[in-house]
Amino acid sequence: MQQKKRRHTGVLVRGLFAALLDHPHGLSINEALNTCFPNESKAESARLGEQLLRGCVAPMKAGWLLHNGIGFTVSQEGKQAYERHRDPDEFLLSAGNHSVRG
């Protein structure tokens, strides 16, 4: 079950990266969530948003996902990681391995 949840979280985080790569100047958290979950109910969107934000910790610590006080952007390293690690599990595991704390 743990691997299934990690994979689902990886799919969500890669979806966020895809949305942000289409918006190089970044998106606010609300814009990002609306882009990632446009057809979900408010309750389901909130649940998925929480899971997505938990999944963003490792990419942020790895320097792949940046928060500028207004919203999120993807760093050049994050773009390269997104292209290199197409598998959602591998993407999150690699982010964890590249994070400041490892």
DSSP file with accessible surface (Angstrom, degrees, kcal/mol):
  #  RESIDUE AA STRUCTURE BP1 BP2  ACC     N-H-->O    O-->H-N    N-H-->O    O-->H-N    TCO  KAPPA ALPHA  PHI   PSI    X-CA   Y-CA   Z-CA
    1    1 A M     >        0   0  184      0, 0.0     4,-2.3     0, 0.0     5,-0.2   0.000 360.0 360.0 360.0 -39.0    0.0    0.0    0.0
    2    2 A Q  H  >  +     0   0  155      1,-0.2     4,-2.4     2,-0.2     5,-0.2   0.915 360.0  48.3 -58.4 -45.0    2.9    2.4    0.8
    3    3 A Q  H  > S+     0   0  121      1,-0.2     4,-2.6     2,-0.2    -1,-0.2   0.895 109.6  53.0 -65.1 -37.6    4.3    2.1   -2.7
    4    4 A K  H  > S+     0   0  152      2,-0.2     4,-2.3     1,-0.2    -2,-0.2   0.918 110.9  46.4 -63.8 -41.7    0.9    2.6   -4.2
    5    5 A K  H  X S+     0   0  107     -4,-2.3     4,-2.7     2,-0.2    -2,-0.2   0.909 112.0  50.8 -67.5 -41.1    0.5    5.9   -2.2
    6    6 A R  H  X S+     0   0   82     -4,-2.4     4,-2.8     2,-0.2    -2,-0.2   0.918 110.5  49.9 -62.3 -41.3    4.0    7.0   -3.1
    7    7 A R  H  X S+     0   0  103     -4,-2.6     4,-2.3     2,-0.2    -2,-0.2   0.933 111.1  48.3 -62.9 -44.8    3.3    6.4   -6.8
    8    8 A H  H  X S+     0   0   79     -4,-2.3     4,-2.2     2,-0.2    -2,-0.2   0.919 112.5  48.9 -61.9 -42.7    0.0    8.3   -6.6
    9    9 A T  H  X S+     0   0   14     -4,-2.7     4,-2.8     1,-0.2    -2,-0.2   0.918 109.6  52.5 -62.4 -41.0    1.8   11.2   -4.9
   10   10 A G  H  X S+     0   0    0     -4,-2.8     4,-2.7     1,-0.2     5,-0.2   0.891 107.2  52.0 -62.0 -38.2    4.5   11.1   -7.5
   11   11 A V  H  X S+     0   0   74     -4,-2.3     4,-2.0     2,-0.2    -1,-0.2   0.925 111.2  47.8 -63.2 -43.4    1.9   11.3  -10.2
   12   12 A L  H  X S+     0   0   18     -4,-2.2     4,-2.1     2,-0.2    -2,-0.2   0.928 113.1  47.1 -62.8 -45.2    0.4   14.4   -8.5
   13   13 A V  H  X S+     0   0    0     -4,-2.8     4,-2.5     1,-0.2    -2,-0.2   0.925 111.7  49.8 -67.0 -41.3    3.8   16.1   -8.1
   14   14 A R  H  X S+     0   0   31     -4,-2.7     4,-2.5     1,-0.2    -1,-0.2   0.879 108.6  54.7 -64.8 -33.1    4.8   15.4  -11.7
   15   15 A G  H  X S+     0   0   34     -4,-2.0     4,-2.2    -5,-0.2    -1,-0.2   0.906 107.6  49.4 -64.3 -39.4    1.5   16.9  -12.7
   16   16 A L  H  X S+     0   0    1     -4,-2.1     4,-2.8     2,-0.2    -2,-0.2   0.931 110.3  50.4 -63.5 -45.0    2.3   20.0  -10.8
   17   17 A F  H  X S+     0   0    0     -4,-2.5     4,-2.6     1,-0.2    -2,-0.2   0.918 109.2  51.7 -59.6 -42.9    5.7   20.2  -12.5
   18   18 A A  H  X S+     0   0   31     -4,-2.5     4,-1.1     1,-0.2    -1,-0.2   0.925 111.7  46.7 -60.4 -44.0    4.0   19.8  -15.9
   19   19 A A  H  < S+     0   0    9     -4,-2.2     3,-0.4     1,-0.2     4,-0.3   0.921 113.8  47.9 -64.4 -42.3    1.7   22.7  -15.1
   20   20 A L  H >< S+     0   0    3     -4,-2.8     3,-1.2     1,-0.2     6,-0.4   0.850 104.9  58.3 -70.0 -33.1    4.5   24.9  -13.8
   21   21 A L  H 3< S+     0   0   53     -4,-2.6    -1,-0.2     1,-0.3    -2,-0.2   0.800 103.6  53.9 -67.0 -25.5    6.7   24.2  -16.8
   22   22 A D  T 3< S+     0   0  129     -4,-1.1    -1,-0.3    -3,-0.4    -2,-0.2   0.577 112.8  46.4 -78.7 -11.5    3.8   25.6  -18.9
   23   23 A H    X   +     0   0   78     -3,-1.2     3,-2.7    -4,-0.3    -1,-0.2  -0.713  69.0 179.4-129.8  78.6    4.0   28.7  -16.7
   24   24 A P  T 3  S+     0   0  103      0, 0.0    50,-0.1     0, 0.0    -1,-0.1   0.719  81.0  57.8 -60.3 -19.8    7.7   29.7  -16.4
   25   25 A H  T 3  S-     0   0  181      1,-0.3    -4,-0.1    48,-0.1    -5,-0.0   0.466 115.0-117.6 -88.0  -0.6    6.9   32.7  -14.2
   26   26 A G    <   -     0   0   19     -3,-2.7     2,-0.3    -6,-0.4    -1,-0.3  -0.137  18.6-106.2  95.3 171.1    5.2   30.4  -11.8
   27   27 A L  B     -A   72   0A  14     45,-1.7    45,-2.9    -3,-0.1    -7,-0.0  -0.988  26.6-112.7-136.3 146.6    1.7   29.9  -10.3
   28   28 A S     >  -     0   0   31     -2,-0.3     4,-2.9    43,-0.3    43,-0.2  -0.324  40.9-104.3 -67.9 164.8    0.2   30.7   -7.0
   29   29 A I  H  > S+     0   0   52     41,-0.5     4,-2.7     1,-0.2     5,-0.2   0.913 123.0  49.6 -61.1 -40.1   -0.7   27.7   -4.9
   30   30 A N  H  > S+     0   0  110      2,-0.2     4,-2.5     1,-0.2    -1,-0.2   0.918 112.0  47.2 -65.9 -42.2   -4.4   28.2   -5.7
   31   31 A E  H  > S+     0   0  100      2,-0.2     4,-2.1     1,-0.2    -2,-0.2   0.911 112.9  50.1 -63.4 -41.1   -3.8   28.6   -9.5
   32   32 A A  H  X S+     0   0    0     -4,-2.9     4,-2.5     2,-0.2    -2,-0.2   0.931 112.0  46.9 -63.7 -44.6   -1.6   25.5   -9.4
   33   33 A L  H  X S+     0   0   28     -4,-2.7     4,-2.6     1,-0.2    -2,-0.2   0.910 112.3  49.9 -64.6 -41.7   -4.2   23.4   -7.5
   34   34 A N  H  < S+     0   0  107     -4,-2.5    -1,-0.2    -5,-0.2    -2,-0.2   0.858 112.2  48.8 -64.9 -33.7   -6.9   24.6   -9.9
   35   35 A T  H  < S+     0   0   67     -4,-2.1    -2,-0.2    -5,-0.2    -1,-0.2   0.907 116.6  41.6 -69.9 -41.1   -4.7   23.7  -12.9
   36   36 A C  H  < S+     0   0   34     -4,-2.5    -2,-0.2     1,-0.2    -1,-0.2   0.815 129.1  26.9 -76.9 -32.1   -4.0   20.2  -11.5
   37   37 A F    ><  +     0   0   14     -4,-2.6     3,-1.0    -5,-0.2    -1,-0.2  -0.416  69.1 147.9-129.3  59.2   -7.5   19.4  -10.2
   38   38 A P  T 3  S+     0   0   88      0, 0.0    -1,-0.1     0, 0.0    -2,-0.1   0.811  77.2  38.9 -69.5 -26.4  -10.0   21.4  -12.4
   39   39 A N  T 3  S+     0   0  153     -3,-0.1     2,-0.2     2,-0.0    -5,-0.0   0.278  91.2 108.7-109.8  11.2  -12.8   18.9  -12.3
   40   40 A E  S <  S-     0   0   93     -3,-1.0    -3,-0.1     1,-0.1     0, 0.0  -0.567  72.9-106.6 -89.2 153.6  -12.6   17.7   -8.7
   41   41 A S     >  -     0   0   72     -2,-0.2     4,-3.0     1,-0.1     5,-0.2  -0.262  37.3-105.1 -66.5 164.8  -15.1   18.5   -6.0
   42   42 A K  H  > S+     0   0  191      1,-0.2     4,-2.1     2,-0.2     5,-0.1   0.918 121.4  46.8 -61.2 -42.5  -14.0   21.0   -3.3
   43   43 A A  H  > S+     0   0   80      2,-0.2     4,-2.2     1,-0.2    -1,-0.2   0.927 115.3  44.9 -66.7 -44.8  -13.5   18.2   -0.7
   44   44 A E  H  > S+     0   0   60      1,-0.2     4,-2.8     2,-0.2     5,-0.2   0.901 112.1  52.8 -67.3 -39.0  -11.6   15.9   -3.1
   45   45 A S  H  X S+     0   0   21     -4,-3.0     4,-2.5     1,-0.2    -1,-0.2   0.906 109.3  49.6 -62.3 -40.0   -9.5   18.8   -4.4
   46   46 A A  H  X S+     0   0   53     -4,-2.1     4,-2.2    -5,-0.2    -2,-0.2   0.920 111.8  48.1 -65.5 -42.7   -8.5   19.7   -0.8
   47   47 A R  H  X S+     0   0  115     -4,-2.2     4,-2.0     2,-0.2    -2,-0.2   0.942 115.1  44.2 -63.2 -47.1   -7.6   16.1    0.0
   48   48 A L  H  X S+     0   0    9     -4,-2.8     4,-2.8     1,-0.2    -1,-0.2   0.880 110.8  55.8 -66.0 -36.3   -5.5   15.8   -3.2
   49   49 A G  H  X S+     0   0    4     -4,-2.5     4,-2.8    -5,-0.2    -1,-0.2   0.905 107.2  49.1 -62.1 -40.7   -4.0   19.2   -2.6
   50   50 A E  H  X S+     0   0  116     -4,-2.2     4,-2.2     2,-0.2    -1,-0.2   0.922 112.7  47.4 -64.1 -43.7   -2.8   18.1    0.9
   51   51 A Q  H  X S+     0   0   11     -4,-2.0     4,-2.0     2,-0.2    -2,-0.2   0.918 112.5  50.3 -63.6 -41.7   -1.3   15.0   -0.6
   52   52 A L  H  X S+     0   0    1     -4,-2.8     4,-0.9     1,-0.2    -2,-0.2   0.940 109.7  49.4 -62.0 -46.8    0.4   17.0   -3.3
   53   53 A L  H >< S+     0   0   72     -4,-2.8     3,-0.6     1,-0.2     4,-0.4   0.892 109.7  51.2 -64.6 -37.3    1.9   19.5   -0.9
   54   54 A R  H >< S+     0   0  141     -4,-2.2     3,-1.1     1,-0.2     4,-0.4   0.897 108.9  52.8 -62.7 -37.8    3.3   16.7    1.3
   55   55 A G  H 3< S+     0   0   10     -4,-2.0    -1,-0.2     1,-0.2     3,-0.2   0.670  99.0  65.1 -71.4 -15.4    4.8   15.3   -1.9
   56   56 A C  T <X S+     0   0    1     -4,-0.9     4,-2.2    -3,-0.6    -1,-0.2   0.592  78.5  84.9 -83.0 -10.4    6.5   18.6   -2.7
   57   57 A V  H <> S+     0   0   72     -3,-1.1     4,-2.6    -4,-0.4     5,-0.2   0.951  91.2  44.2 -59.7 -52.2    8.8   18.5    0.4
   58   58 A A  H  > S+     0   0   26     -4,-0.4     4,-2.2    -3,-0.2     6,-0.2   0.936 113.9  49.1 -63.5 -45.9   11.5   16.4   -1.2
   59   59 A P  H  4>S+     0   0    0      0, 0.0     5,-2.4     0, 0.0     6,-1.4   0.884 112.7  49.6 -61.4 -32.6   11.6   18.4   -4.5
   60   60 A M  H ><5S+     0   0   73     -4,-2.2     3,-1.2     4,-0.2    -2,-0.2   0.940 111.7  46.9 -69.4 -44.6   11.7   21.6   -2.6
   61   61 A K  H 3<5S+     0   0   86     -4,-2.6    39,-0.9     1,-0.3    -1,-0.2   0.804 109.8  54.9 -67.3 -26.9   14.6   20.4   -0.4
   62   62 A A  T 3<5S-     0   0   20     -4,-2.2    -1,-0.3    37,-0.2    -2,-0.2   0.579 116.1-117.6 -78.8 -10.4   16.3   19.2   -3.6
   63   63 A G  T < 5S+     0   0   27     -3,-1.2    15,-0.4    -4,-0.4    14,-0.2   0.605  86.7 112.6  84.1  12.3   16.0   22.7   -5.0
   64   64 A W  S   <S+     0   0   10     -5,-2.4    11,-2.2    -6,-0.2     2,-0.5   0.801  74.4  44.1 -84.9 -33.0   13.9   21.5   -7.9
   65   65 A L  E    S-B   74   0A   2     -6,-1.4     2,-0.4     9,-0.2    -2,-0.2  -0.971  76.4-162.6-118.7 124.4   10.7   23.3   -6.8
   66   66 A L  E     -B   73   0A  75      7,-3.2     7,-2.3    -2,-0.5     2,-0.5  -0.873  11.0-157.7-113.9 142.1   11.0   26.9   -5.6
   67   67 A H  E     -B   72   0A  98     -2,-0.4     5,-0.2     5,-0.2    -2,-0.0  -0.979   6.3-174.9-116.5 121.0    8.6   29.0   -3.6
   68   68 A N        -     0   0   93      3,-2.3     4,-0.1    -2,-0.5    -1,-0.1   0.200  56.0 -95.4-102.4  16.3    9.0   32.7   -4.1
   69   69 A G  S    S+     0   0   60      2,-0.3     3,-0.1     1,-0.1    -2,-0.0   0.096 122.7  53.3  92.3 -23.9    6.5   33.9   -1.5
   70   70 A I  S    S-     0   0  140      1,-0.4   -41,-0.5   -42,-0.0     2,-0.3   0.737 120.8 -42.4-107.4 -41.2    3.8   34.3   -4.2
   71   71 A G        -     0   0    2    -43,-0.2    -3,-2.3   -42,-0.1    -1,-0.4  -0.886  67.7 -63.4-167.5-163.9    3.8   30.9   -5.8
   72   72 A F  E     +AB  27  67A  13    -45,-2.9   -45,-1.7    -2,-0.3     2,-0.3  -0.790  35.1 175.8-108.9 147.1    5.8   28.0   -7.2
   73   73 A T  E     - B   0  66A  27     -7,-2.3    -7,-3.2    -2,-0.3     2,-0.5  -0.935  29.6-118.3-137.5 163.3    8.3   27.7  -10.0
   74   74 A V  E     - B   0  65A  26     -2,-0.3    -9,-0.2    -9,-0.2   -10,-0.1  -0.896  27.2-136.4-104.3 130.3   10.5   24.9  -11.3
   75   75 A S     >  -     0   0   14    -11,-2.2     4,-2.4    -2,-0.5     5,-0.2  -0.280  28.7-104.0 -75.0 169.5   14.3   25.4  -11.2
   76   76 A Q  H  > S+     0   0  114      1,-0.2     4,-2.3     2,-0.2     5,-0.2   0.907 126.2  51.1 -60.9 -40.4   16.5   24.4  -14.1
   77   77 A E  H  > S+     0   0  110    -14,-0.2     4,-2.5     1,-0.2    -1,-0.2   0.880 108.6  52.3 -63.5 -37.0   17.6   21.4  -12.1
   78   78 A G  H  > S+     0   0    0    -15,-0.4     4,-2.7   -14,-0.2    -2,-0.2   0.894 107.7  50.8 -65.9 -39.7   13.9   20.6  -11.5
   79   79 A K  H  X S+     0   0   83     -4,-2.4     4,-2.1     2,-0.2    -2,-0.2   0.931 111.8  47.5 -63.4 -42.9   13.2   20.7  -15.2
   80   80 A Q  H  X S+     0   0   87     -4,-2.3     4,-2.4     1,-0.2    -2,-0.2   0.911 112.6  48.8 -64.2 -41.9   16.1   18.4  -15.9
   81   81 A A  H  X S+     0   0    0     -4,-2.5     4,-3.0     2,-0.2    -2,-0.2   0.907 109.0  53.6 -64.5 -40.6   15.0   16.0  -13.2
   82   82 A Y  H  < S+     0   0   45     -4,-2.7    -1,-0.2     1,-0.2    -2,-0.2   0.910 113.8  42.3 -59.8 -42.1   11.4   16.1  -14.6
   83   83 A E  H  < S+     0   0   93     -4,-2.1     3,-0.2    -5,-0.2    -1,-0.2   0.859 118.6  45.0 -73.1 -35.4   12.7   15.1  -18.0
   84   84 A R  H  < S+     0   0  142     -4,-2.4     2,-0.9     1,-0.2    -2,-0.2   0.876 112.4  49.3 -78.0 -39.0   15.2   12.5  -16.7
   85   85 A H     <  +     0   0   20     -4,-3.0    -1,-0.2    -5,-0.2     6,-0.1  -0.731  58.8 160.4-108.0  84.8   12.9   10.7  -14.1
   86   86 A R        +     0   0  166     -2,-0.9    -1,-0.2    -3,-0.2    -2,-0.1   0.759  53.6  85.9 -78.0 -24.6    9.7    9.9  -16.0
   87   87 A D  S  > S-     0   0   57     -3,-0.2     4,-2.6     1,-0.1     5,-0.2  -0.653  77.2-140.4 -78.6 127.0    8.6    7.3  -13.5
   88   88 A P  H  > S+     0   0   14      0, 0.0     4,-2.1     0, 0.0     5,-0.2   0.880 101.0  49.0 -57.5 -40.1    6.7    8.9  -10.6
   89   89 A D  H  > S+     0   0   14      1,-0.2     4,-2.6     2,-0.2     5,-0.2   0.943 113.0  46.7 -62.7 -49.1    8.3    6.6   -8.0
   90   90 A E  H  > S+     0   0   92      1,-0.2     4,-2.7     2,-0.2     5,-0.2   0.886 109.2  56.0 -60.9 -39.4   11.8    7.2   -9.3
   91   91 A F  H  X S+     0   0    0     -4,-2.6     4,-2.1     2,-0.2    -1,-0.2   0.951 111.9  40.9 -59.4 -50.3   11.1   11.0   -9.4
   92   92 A L  H  X S+     0   0   21     -4,-2.1     4,-2.3     2,-0.2    -2,-0.2   0.905 115.4  50.6 -67.8 -39.7   10.2   11.2   -5.7
   93   93 A L  H  X S+     0   0   83     -4,-2.6     4,-2.1     1,-0.2    -1,-0.2   0.919 111.3  48.5 -64.4 -40.8   13.0    8.9   -4.6
   94   94 A S  H  X S+     0   0   11     -4,-2.7     4,-1.7    -5,-0.2    -1,-0.2   0.904 109.0  53.3 -66.0 -39.8   15.6   10.8   -6.6
   95   95 A A  H  X S+     0   0    0     -4,-2.1     4,-0.7    -5,-0.2     3,-0.2   0.930 109.3  49.6 -59.5 -43.8   14.3   14.1   -5.1
   96   96 A G  H >< S+     0   0   22     -4,-2.3     3,-0.7     1,-0.2    -2,-0.2   0.900 110.3  50.1 -61.9 -39.0   14.7   12.6   -1.6
   97   97 A N  H 3< S+     0   0  125     -4,-2.1    -1,-0.2     1,-0.2    -2,-0.2   0.777 114.6  44.6 -71.0 -26.1   18.2   11.5   -2.5
   98   98 A H  H 3< S+     0   0  108     -4,-1.7    -1,-0.2    -3,-0.2    -2,-0.2   0.431  89.4 111.9 -96.3  -2.8   19.1   15.0   -3.8
   99   99 A S  S << S-     0   0   17     -4,-0.7   -37,-0.2    -3,-0.7     3,-0.2  -0.261  83.1-107.5 -70.2 163.2   17.5   16.9   -0.9
  100  100 A V  S    S+     0   0  131    -39,-0.9    -1,-0.1     1,-0.3   -38,-0.1   0.898 122.0  36.6 -58.6 -40.8   19.7   18.8    1.6
  101  101 A R              0   0  205      1,-0.1    -1,-0.3    -5,-0.0    -5,-0.1   0.650 360.0 360.0 -87.2 -17.3   19.1   16.2    4.3
  102  102 A G              0   0   66     -3,-0.2    -2,-0.1    -7,-0.2    -6,-0.1   0.674 360.0 360.0  77.5 360.0   19.1   13.2    1.9
